[in-house]
Amino acid sequence: MTLWILSLPLLVLTLAAAVALYLDTDWRKSALRDRVVTAVELQSPAMAYALSQQDEAQLDGMAHRLLTIDETRGIGIYTQSGMTLLELGRARAQLANEPPQQIVLDTRGDLWRLFVPLELLDQLPLTDPAWLEIDIDTRPLTLAHYRRLATAGLGLLLIGLLLFVFASSLGRRLDSSLRRATEALQRLRSGDLPARLPEEGAPELHHLAWHINALGDELEQSQEDMQRQIEQTTTELQESMETIEIKNIELDLAHRRALEANRVKSEFLASMSHEIRTPLNGIIGFCRLLGRSRLEPRQREWLDQVQVACDNLLALVNDVLDFSRIEAGRLELNRSELDMVTLVDEALGLQAPLAHQKGLQLVGLVYDDVPPLLRGDPLRIRQVLTNLVHNALKFTDRGEVVVRVMVDEPAGAGRALLRVSISDTGIGLTPQEQHDLFQAFRQASSGHTRQYGGSGLGLAISRQLVEQMGGRITVESEPTVGSTFSFTLPLDVIIASEPPQAPIFEGERVALYEPHAVTRHVLCHLLEGWGANVVELARPLLPGMPPTLWVAALPVGLSDEVLDEWRERLASCPCPVLLLVNATPLDIPDLRLPNGGEILCKPVPRQVLAEALRRCRTPQQALPHPPASIRVMVVDDNASNRRLLRELLRRPGMVVEEAASGEEALALAERQPFDMVLMDIRMPGMDGVETTQALRRLSPAWQHCPVVAITAHALESDRAMFLKSGLQEVLIKPVDSNELEGILQRHLQLAKPPPSISLTQEEEDEQTQESSELAVVDLALGTRLANGNAGLARELIGELIGTLPATAAELRAALSSHDEEALLDAVHALNGACRYCGAPELGLVAETLETRLRSRGMAGMETLIDDLFRAMDRLKDWQANHPTQLSSSTMASASSASSLNDK
């Protein structure tokens, strides 16, 4: 305020003084100019006349009169010819260059110059034009201007001092009032509401004090109102908190009820799973037993349909339980080392029978940039692969199913993002079907469910597993063209690059015949990577120069004519042959390889192919020492089971050791290493799981030894428990020779041995006469179970008969003591022994009794127990009535084994 009071009037006065000075100076100059010009205009005609009359006296007198003007300093009269007629008080150097035509005043500088032409009015002009020059001094005007300017400055300074004094006094007075108002506002801000200002002074200050006091009153009133509202709100909040507390208690009770309901649901699902699976296992067992007997074609067809329906129902139960576990968030992922090549080979090996049945090409491609060793959950990755490959095979009737694994992009240091795609040439999907495909209990269309079966949970489970592992699953498809399911997997890299391996070949020529383009590309890439010079053949004919090895794939659907052609080719082939057949091991055609070689079933695991190529490359080289034998341990408390497994494993270079208990298995393992263990699960003392865990703790070598569980009953939950406990695979009794051969191929890279001598046609016809009831003894069935060895089948029957008295004693003891566990052990042991023997009647009754015991306990077992004893008596009667069917050695073996506690 002081600044404005001081500066604004001074600025206005300064501007006014400057304008006044400027106007005064301009007026004075104008007045001087008018006065001089007027005087000269009055004198110039007279001077022109005096000049024309050459009257110098008169001319000089008029010039002196002009000099009497105060501001005039010099006068000169000049002619155009350069003559100076008169000069008073000025120098000749100030002459004009040219005579002026009219009065001209030059106001530049402090000395003005006035030019006046001298002309006669109403007369002829002068012969020599002349003009008048006058010097006018304006410095007095300038000095007067500076004097007025100094006077104005002194006046403004005096006025400024007066304004400063006035503004300072006014500012001090207002400042004290404003300071008091500020302090009052600060007190109000800090909560000192009773603070008040005196309402005095100027009207403006009085008005300000009144408003501040009014503000304090309003704040005090507002504080009182707010306090009342706070008290009221606190009361309402307390009531709300009490209500919320009640709701929380109710919510907690509801949550507990929901948890209890979820627990009951889980128990119900587990119970229903067991209750459903138990009769299903019984039905499946009955179907297998019925399948061992002679049936009419229509009965065989019906039985196959029942088997398919049971398998589908069991798969549905497994999917529902997996889906329930995932939805409940109880599925936990493991992180362990894995090899994608091994996982793909295992998944394709599991689905190979379906591909063989439909005549499809099943190929796996793991690109070279995929790291050899990763960390993830191999069990869940294998489950997703198996689901997608099975889904592709199910909806494909002809063509191929190709699995590709590649690195999509590096996911950072020590990580890799893999892309796995499963392509098929099946029925394909429309865009709408693709949209609904990954929803639970949904298939592409309702017709697919009726035509292909399935629960519609496989893809939903696969999607959730992939997303839980951090990936994403997608599908690309066109109707009638095929589909490609792809999913990504972010995995940790343990080893970024595979160490170089010793090449199998050293540039030898290898002929390759493979009609299927994708498989041919894979085989060619592998063979070249292993050092071979590959010659691809468009026809199954060898080139002119015989190669070192011929790798050939047999066509799908072999007829007798095609087999005869291949027999001729193989007979004339001068080199070893590695034949690839798109069939199961039991369906391999009878083809001789004169110069050595092997026959492998597609899809061939990479490691199996490499070992076969090594054997085929040097088939005739003499080894300096016999090859290292493969040691397999069979652990089972039943002698018949051990005997049959020994026969199934019989082949060159195989050493089989037997152990009747877990303790014996540990004792054998401490003395020597083994390449594989076949482990029975239910044994007295240490069971199979405990024995496996004890073996794993023996030494680091046992950490990687494959252990295969062999059991008569294995639910899906049991399988998961076995795999989690350290067992690699599970075989269900009776052991399927194809499954056993597949395990030997995957873990030991062993080929199937040649079949043993079977029963003669007369013996088979005699022992498998068609009947409406199951036979007491079926040697043809026993021979098939014994892998085609008729002698072993007779021995197993004899051993089973020899153990019946001890088994009957155990059953009676358990019944008399009402010991349900002992009764179940005895029945389970008898059921397991019957699964390897040609005793279908006793096997069926034992299977039924065990299933009933597991589902219902001992209630209502009297009829089945009686049936079991009668079946055992009939089996012993059969032995008495057919003494020639069993050799003396068999009888002796059976007699020596009669004291064993069989299973």
BELSUL-V962980 format. One record per backbone hydrogen bond with DSSP energy under -1.0 kcal/mol. NH is the residue of the N-H (numbers start at 1). CO is the residue of the C=O. Records with the same first field share a line. If there is no record, write none. Layout:
NH->CO ; CO
//
This chain:
5->1
6->2
7->3
8->4
10->6
11->7
12->8
13->9
14->10
15->11
16->12
17->13
18->14
19->15
20->16
21->17
22->18
23->19
24->20
25->21
26->22
27->23
28->24
29->25
30->26
31->27
32->28
33->29
34->30
35->31
36->32
37->33
38->34
39->35
40->36
41->37
42->38
43->39
44->40
47->43
48->44
49->45
50->46
51->47
52->48
53->49
55->50
56->54
59->55
60->56
61->57
62->58
63->59
64->60
65->61
66->62
67->63
69->66
72->69
73->135
74->135
75->88
76->133
77->86
78->131
79->83
80->129
82->79
85->77
86->77
88->75
94->91
95->92
104->115
106->113
112->136
113->106
114->134
115->104
116->132
118->130
131->78
132->116
133->76
134->114
135->74
136->112
137->71
138->110
142->138
143->139
144->140
145->141
146->142
147->143
148->144
149->145
150->146
151->147
152->148
153->149
154->150
155->151
156->152
157->153
158->154
159->155
160->156
161->157
162->158
163->159
164->160
165->161
166->162
167->163
168->164
169->165
170->166
171->167
172->168
173->169
174->170
175->171
176->172
177->173
178->174
179->175
180->176
181->177
182->178
183->179
184->180
185->181
186->182
187->183
188->184
189->185
190->186
192->187
193->191
195->192
200->198
206->202
207->203
208->204
209->205
210->206
211->207
212->208
213->209
214->210
215->211
216->212
217->213
218->214
219->215
220->216
221->217
222->218
223->219
224->220
225->221
226->222
227->223
228->224
229->225
230->226
231->227
232->228
233->229
234->230
235->231
236->232
237->233
238->234
239->235
240->236
241->237
242->238
243->239
244->240
245->241
246->242
247->243
248->244
249->245
250->246
251->247
252->248
253->249
254->250
255->251
256->252
257->253
258->254
259->255
260->256
261->257
262->258
263->259
264->260
265->261
266->262
267->263
268->264
269->265
270->266
271->267
272->268
273->269
274->270
275->271
276->272
277->273
278->274
279->275
280->276
281->277
282->278
283->279
284->280
285->281
286->282
287->283
288->284
289->285
290->286
291->287
293->290
300->296
301->297
302->298
303->299
304->300
305->301
306->302
307->303
308->304
309->305
310->306
311->307
312->308
313->309
314->310
315->311
316->312
317->313
318->314
319->315
320->316
321->317
322->318
323->319
324->320
325->321
326->322
327->323
328->324
329->326
330->325
336->376
338->374
343->339
344->340
345->341
346->342
347->343
348->344
349->345
350->346
351->347
355->351
356->352
357->353
358->354
360->355
361->399
363->401
365->403
367->405
370->367
373->495
374->338
375->492
376->336
381->377
382->378
383->379
384->380
385->381
386->382
387->383
388->384
389->385
390->386
391->387
392->388
393->389
394->390
395->391
396->393
401->361
402->423
403->363
404->421
405->365
406->419
408->417
409->417
415->412
416->491
417->409
418->489
419->406
420->487
421->404
422->485
423->402
424->483
425->400
427->395
434->430
435->431
436->432
439->436
442->439 ; 456
449->445
450->446
451->447
452->448
453->449
461->457
462->458
463->459
464->460
465->461
466->462
467->463
468->464
469->465
470->467
471->466
474->486
476->484
478->482
480->427
481->478
482->478
484->476
485->422
486->474
487->420
488->472
489->418
491->416
492->375
493->414
494->373
495->373
505->530
507->531
510->533
511->549
512->535
513->551
520->516
521->517
522->518
523->519
524->520
525->521
526->522
527->523
528->524
529->525
530->526
531->528
532->527
533->508
535->510
537->512
541->539
548->509
549->509
550->576
551->511
552->578
553->513
554->580
563->559
564->560
565->561
566->562
567->563
568->564
569->565
570->566
571->567
572->568
577->596
578->550
579->598
580->552
581->600
583->581
587->584
591->589
596->593
598->577
600->579
602->581
609->605
610->606
611->607
612->608
613->609
614->610
615->611
616->612
617->613
618->614
630->653
632->655
633->676
634->657
635->678
636->659
642->638
643->639
644->640
645->641
646->642
647->643
648->644
649->645
654->651
655->630
657->632
659->634
665->661
666->662
667->663
668->664
669->665
670->666
672->668
675->631
676->631
677->706
678->633
679->708
680->635
681->710
688->681
691->687
692->688
693->689
694->690
695->691
696->692
697->693
698->695
703->700
704->701
708->677
709->729
710->679
711->731
719->715
720->716
721->717
722->718
723->719
724->720
725->721
727->722
728->707
731->709
733->711
740->736
741->737
742->738
743->739
744->740
745->741
746->742
747->743
748->744
750->744
764->760
765->761
766->762
767->763
768->764
778->838
782->778
783->779
784->780
785->781
786->782
787->784
788->783
790->757
793->789
794->790
795->791
796->792
797->793
798->794
799->795
800->796
801->797
802->798
803->799
807->803
808->804
809->805
810->806
811->807
812->808
813->809
814->810
815->811
816->812
817->813
819->814
820->818
823->819
824->820
825->821
826->822
827->823
828->824
829->825
830->826
831->827
832->828 ; 903
833->829
834->830
835->831
836->833
837->834
839->837
841->775
843->839
844->840
845->841
846->842
847->843
848->844
849->845
850->846
851->847
852->848
853->849
854->850
855->851
856->852
857->853
861->858
865->861
866->862
867->863
868->864
869->865
870->866
871->867
872->868
873->869
874->870
875->871
876->872
877->873
878->874
879->875
880->876
881->877
882->878
885->882
891->887
892->888
893->889
894->890
895->891
896->892
897->893
900->897
902->900
//
